[in-house]
Amino acid sequence: MAAETKQTCYEGSCVQSFQFYLEHSGEHEAIMQCVHNVLPGEFQRIGAGKSSLDVLGVGSGGGEMDSQMLTLLQSTFPAVPISADIVEGSSKLTDNFKASVAKIANLQKIPFGWHIMHSEDYEKQVKAKGDVKQFDFIHMIQMIYYVDNLAGTIKFFQSLLKNNGRLMIIIEAANSGWDTLWKTYKKDLCVDAITEYRSCGEIIACLKSLGLKYDEHTIPNSFDIAECFTPSSQLGQRLLNFLTAKDHFEQSFTPEIRAGMLDLLRNKCSTEKDGKVLFNSTLKCILVHA
């Protein structure tokens, strides 16, 4: 089955690497701040006059974001029943999500549908069944790097939106540190789970070409990568592994490429302040209209 053979970034050792990154980058906290600023007003609009609300999470990982967004939606419409479908390629992260749901009382009232597969396999399954469930709110947080057909994926999920629905895409900002690193070293980095690096720039261009209406919000974030420049630092090596999506940064590239990446990381992807090297990991939140 395709879902088993296609590589996902977050199985095995990569799950630990991802959790390590979240602890050091502050990314989830930055996203949650945006969610709490932006979504209450969006939810009011999306849910106005509806007798039930259906949410779809695509690439939800361990569900840290989903749990907070579903709680926010419940608090906005306490009397309205909510259902949640989750599409996630990693069985390990889905298990983490299920375990967290079991501990959160308000989430136990929500019926969950679990789909352990890639978004493109979910799309094929939905199209094959012909019984298309529609949703009021669909979110894709840091997952659109992994799809093969960008326009097809956006078009499909946007087509699942109900009246007044929103598709939320959160992705690295254009010209962020990630965007600069991965596009400069595309042929060295885009070889495993991510074969084509995309940032907000590609998403906006795609939305425009599809003629879709959207709103855009900036999510400022940065984190200290000073340890990356100390060869003996285990923390630095682990950060470099995650930044390049490799198990072993040192062994994965030639000395010239490693030196070039480190120079780029320090001088083009970051700013230096008070002894810290702050990597620009600004994100964008894009809300696509139904």
Steps between C-alpha positions, in 0.01 A plus 500: 500500500631847414457629854751242624763542231512878464753645740382725779731730690361399838551131562768339716789721608349796315218519756756566777680751277173686437413511873852625575459775240166610648657528846779724369330711234192638679310433177186354655476790746528751212232317300271478804528874557388558141219244537368674813521841331348406165269202542236624750370753245534248216312234698217747573463558125540134402251367756232772491156336484630143459355210700820289487864558415743266326879543515769328294867496607746408225848402621401557862804329653460442874191724511648777717351769276177314428420459871528876556308595185218256579483633857483854360220399261309334786529813713373711207196272446446309827158362398592389146616140440846475338659211311867466406669296228877463511725410205856420611763277337690417821349223711727595794384863504136389460542277808636804690194701386256227611673477840470877553129500401438233765631740767304812397141487625346746252654316201341172606164646395624532140471199268836456319553328166862384465656460154861380530613585148647777288275782383521383139386149597210655693411699188501182288287318758242780516478522121468120469218485756315793349345563844660837563487629858531878515656712771463843656869532589799317350856561613842406362780605732853451367401209274466631146872436434420129472236500225588425138230707334470837673219649289306173498526464879387857571217476247377168643496608866352840419221313315413320827411828675141568598336839469717769670768237571873571520811301406790608722853442365796579727841493333841668514507858373663583167863610557504346849810309613343170393408639157853637447678182615284251311487694175874578498586132562204351319693223322660385827192523720194423284585131466299312767150564635503857369572500125395860435533764771210745518446810709216749519610647164409184308170460688387857426595464132301176485193656667512788253526264204197307631306825548439430870436771757722501810619703801858500626648544852868511603624280787834643622743243641874448542724273705867489598723279283834621645580142609497392133835674458671303779598165342518322837146609602250216500214751510645676195535175307141401579375839381701467179354153447150641523569810292630280217259204559795261538584246771868603494591846372874433519487180293234616254689776319851574375713738713450773236122471507494490881715815515278674245184409691644623829606828338151543350330413830701762686506780242182470291252302714559661840575820687755524782405661829643478854715198413206317343460404135125537446375288211208663317218247521214743431186321380186601314141407576288497182122467526346385173129579456235248393 
